[in-house]
């Protein structure tokens, strides 16, 4: 996980309510990449 610092920073700056969902989102993206599919970005 190349962006592991993002959930850590979110947890330290805002709290668990920001850091945990960000970690789970990034983890889900990584798992989908490993399967060979991609999650559609809703940004």
N, C-alpha and C positions, 0 to 999 in steps of 0.2 A: 504494500500500500504506500504509494508515493506521497499521498497527502494526509498522512496520519497526524501531522501537526495541527490540522484544522479542527478536529473534534477536541483535541487537548486544549487548544487555545479557546475554543468556544466554552468548554467546561470551566476553565480558569477565569475567563472574563465575564461570562453571563451565568453559567451554571449548568447543571445536569439537563435542564429542560431544553437547552440548545445543543450541548455537546453530544448527548446520546442519540437523538434523531439524526444528527449530521453523520455520526459514526455509522449508524445502521444504513443510511442512504449510500454512503461511500462504499460500505461493505457489499451492499446489494449490487451496485454498479460493477464492482470488481468481480463478483461471482458471475454476473451476466457476461462480462468480457471473457471470463475463463470458459464459459459454455460456448462462446462464439456468437452470441447475440448481444444486442445493445438495448438498453432502456431508452425510450424516447425522452429527451430532455424537455421539461415543461418550464422553460425560462423565457 
